[in-house]
Amino acid sequence: MVSWPPWRADRVTCIACGTSLPRADAREYDKHGDRWDRGEKEFEHLCKPCDRELSRCPRDGVEDLLCELGDGLDQAEFCARYMAAVGDRRRELEGHGRRE
């Protein structure tokens, strides 16, 4: 069966668990958090069970933060840097919300 439009695959792979499934049974995942703005984006996909486990919390800046942390870190170093960076950003946001 030929898919239409031609760039649309019949099967996709869940980015969380690696399961191959029909595209119609998958959920689109937009790493930028705005799947409704479809302009020239390539979406990744999640199977329904993995999609149900996905946090719906705002994630503004998460992708940029992950890139800033760098590659090649062991798990302990990555977690330490991530927690420090998230803590810094939270304190910045809390500081902007206070009125003196």
N, C-alpha and C positions, 0 to 999 in steps of 0.2 A: 504494500500500500504506500503510495506517495503522499508525504505530508505536505500540507499547504499552510502557510507560505513555506517555500523550499528550505529556509534556514531553521524551521521548527522541527526538532528531532522527535521521532516517535517514542523513544525511550530516553530516560535521563537517569542520572545516578545521584542518590541522596548524599549531600556533602557531609552529613553527620555520621551515617552508619555504613555507607558504601553500597546500599541496596540498589540494584537496577530495577526500574519500574516504568510502566507506561507513563508518558508525560501527563496524560489526563488524570492520573491518580496521584500526581505530585503537587506540592505547593511551591510557588515561586518564593525565592528568598532574595531580597535586595540588601546587600551589605550596607547600603547607605540609608536604609530604613524608609524608603519612599517608593514602594513598588507601583504607585499610581502614576508617577512621573516616568513614563516609559521611553522617553526620547533616547534613542541610540544606546540602550543598555542591553547587556547580556546578563540574564538572571541565572542564578544557581538554583538548585532544587532540593527540597526536603521531602521525605516520605511523610505520610500523615502522622504516624506515631512520633517521629522526631519533631515535627512541627508542633504537636501538642505540648511537647516538653520545652519548647523555645520560650524564653523570657520575653515578655512584651514591654519590658521597661525601656524608657528612652535610652538611646545609645549614641547620642550626638558625640562625635569625636572619638569613639572607641577605635575605629579602624586606624585613624591617624595616630592615636596613642600606641596601638600595637606595633605600627611601623616605626615609631620613634624609639621603642624599646630595643629594637634590633634583633637580628637573627643570631643563632649559634649559642644562645644562653642555655645553661642547664635549667631544669625546672625550678630549683630553689632560687636561683638568681633572677629568673624571669618573674616569679611570683613576688619576690621582694621589691623589684623595680616597679612592677605593676601596682602593688599595694601602696607604695610610696607616692607614685604619680597620681593615683586615684585620690589618695588622701589630700595631696596638695590641691588638686582641682576642687575637691569638696570644700576645703577651707576657703579657697578663693570665692566660690559661689556663696558660701555662708557669709563671708565678709561683705559681699556686695548687697546682700539682702538686709543687713543691719542698718538701722537708723540711729544715729548718735544724737 
